[in-house]
């Protein structure tokens, strides 16, 4: 929750699965998703409701455990997987009434994409030729118009030729000259990679007077150019939730972003809702547009980079067609001539190149964390991360995808190594490579960021020691936690990463196992949430508290014994090292000085939660005595439902639950 009106609120069912998620933006805008599940625990439906009422309900179908079909509750087909090749790559896909065909070569690289209507007429066909030794695109062709482009690269795999234009670089990755832009100037000695000027080619207008202000997280907050102004608002996770565009202080457009797949546009003439179906902004095959009380479904056709090239209605009639050059400039699809700034056609979805939002009033593309200028082929501020430290070009953090825009995409504006692993994992498993790549990159950022996340309930010295101890006192488990989390992310085992109380919660499939805590890293299955009221997090956070106190002795005293016990013992939760974790977490979460609202549970409230003896209730607030028993009196499994009042019971510190340390352990 943020003080600007943005928030996210989750509820869970009796099995700890996400039941509802409501995301809120300023000005009373919100989107709620309600999930239902099959008997096997797979998501069976997602119902969407906004501040304006019900939008749609997606019905999901599976084959051999994989999602293969999405339909709307009214019967409208969104997509269906029809065929895949020996590598598991999707080759035939039905979207609405249209049939898509994806062809790949023996190395799994795209060769051709085509789309036909229900009557068999061709509406889209693009072919590609890749160099299998370096994955560089050598040429592409729009077969419907017989328009071809060829591309060349230098020894560092930087794009040097695109069509009839060329790019000249210096040794550090700065673009010195770009065929359709002109000569780029770098004159600031303190920012040697930032463009400070442009000597344009003839008739090429230069952006002037563009000013950008930034906020925490280095996100752009205000963009101004003359009388034009765009103000951007973010939530606590640095995700964009609102854009207000005005000219001469008169608001022309206010756009809200929620859930990764919903936008609400408000203009003087009315409002329009956009709900992306079967995916998010960057990979959804369809979108529901609701305007003036009428709803229509359109189908989004993309190239292998995720750029939106066609939008068609349910009958296969093309309502929008786009074309982009190698660097993302919008051009006329009839002849591939780049539009002059200010003369571009309005995009139906406001998105185009690699699925990103275009800002035509500034000639920029908003890539979330950073703004990108397709004419210059450069970001306007540096990437906060060095992508590949042993590759010199990575140190030029203003470059777009290391100057290889036809090989990579940057959905977050913070492209990382995790993206590369995710891309190829998606490519060879039939999943959207750009979606898995982007999520892998975001997860990796957060995993590494966990090294520097501390418990805000501590004072300054406490937080300083918590961080320092990870590299000293807790260094063994910190190393293993970081390594295991990163490897799991590369292997596709991680869905998302979150923080609470200095702990980094890495959530996903987790190799079909439960949860493990290594230093500040809590790696768990999909039942875990970074929430004190989550039963799995309660216990694992206790292990993090142990790690902070035990330091070097944590692995031999808790880590290894716990691993052995979990594999063999039916009484795992009653072992002293597990009980000690429960005791520490129970005391921490209930301690009034930690100010965890609503956590303390009285006897009366506990009895009410369990009035039907449903002690395993995982959605109740407060300590879960069923999943995390406190065996104060050494009575074994009978302690599993026994309530203890934090305010009254001193027995919680009993020797039966306290793990003592000896100097030999160190």
C-alpha angles and dihedrals in degrees: 000000000000132000090239092071099265119125145148124220126187134190126190137208127235091279095054092254121142108267103172135004120191119188119193132200130189120285095039097292117144145158125208125195119197117197130206125188140211124237087264092056097253120135108264100178143004119203118199124206127172134186086274095055138263116352109177145313121232118212114205127206129192139203121195089349095305126113106249108160141032124189133169120246090249089060098260109146115229101178143328128197108228109169141003134188131241090275091057093251117146110249104166124039132168117212115182105313093334129094123217125201123198119191126194135185125236090276093055095252120139116264104168142358122195138169128201131188124238090267091055098253115143116243102166136019128163125170129197138198117203132187102238093205095063105009091240117151108239099181144350133196136202096216095191091064101022091239114152134185130192127203136201134195138201127231091279092054091251116149106256103162128037115173109310093340132085139204126217120202136188121229092269097055099261113143106236097179132009119190099230096035111039134226116345116216127213112187106146108100090196092055105034094170098048119099110237100175148000132221096203130214115249116298092005110131116225123224107240134178093022110155126181128190122198136207136197113320088032090270118155108250107172128023118189133178117167108305092348121096135173120189118196126202126198137196126232090278092057091251118143112251103165142020123190115194119191139172118205087353092301111122112236100172137011115188126187125199123203139164096003090274109054134077131177118201119197120189137159088268097053139278139296129200121208120194115182110217128212092009144000139287093295104043112015112131093206142025134204114221118197117187132155092357093305124111126202133175119223129185121231119215116197138182123237090277092056095251114151106243101161139018118194136181124237091276094054096256110148110235097173135018126186140181130194132194121231093277097044104264111150113242141176108276090210095065106359092243112154114244118240112248109270093025098074116121115252112263113234092221097027087239133098130131108072087340094294127140115262121218099200093174088067100027090241139120119225107224093179104247093035143021118243129204109209092193092058094033088225140111116242094226132028128270107252089223135060102228104206111009094198092055112080095211090063090072090068095082095179093065120103112241091335089299092297102109096162094055102045141026130207111214097167101037086239102082111188142176088265088066091060093051091045093048095055092039088056092043093057098040099051093250122124103280094206093052093049090042095051094046091048090053093049091048092051092052090053094044092055090041087060089074089070101036113109139183106272090202090072125082122249096274091046092053092045092053092044090057096040092049091060089067095040122014094028097028099123095054091038090056094047092044093051093044095047093046093049094046091048089052092051089049093053096250095122125082100175145339128227139168137228131166094347093310123118111218112206107193129189144084090323093197091299092295137113120252140305132191121214112174109309092341116100108188111191146157126261093283093071125092131176090250130112089224092059108101095217094047091050093063097038092050086057088060089053089053088051091051092053092053101035097041112170091014095058098090097049094038102040113000102057097035090048092050092051093045094050090054097048115015128083087197095056095131091052096055114115095245089053094044090050089055091050091048093051094047093044090053094044097049093045096045107113092216089065090059100214100169117227096001100113109091122203123209089254094052092045091052090049092052089051101035089128091045089254091146091161090068101143098183098061119107120250133028117347102224092182098056095031106036122192105217095196096156099036094248095138121213093002087072090065095092099030116121122219123194110223091205095053109026121085090168089085087086093058119143088244088071103033123094111208122206127220127198092245089066089069 
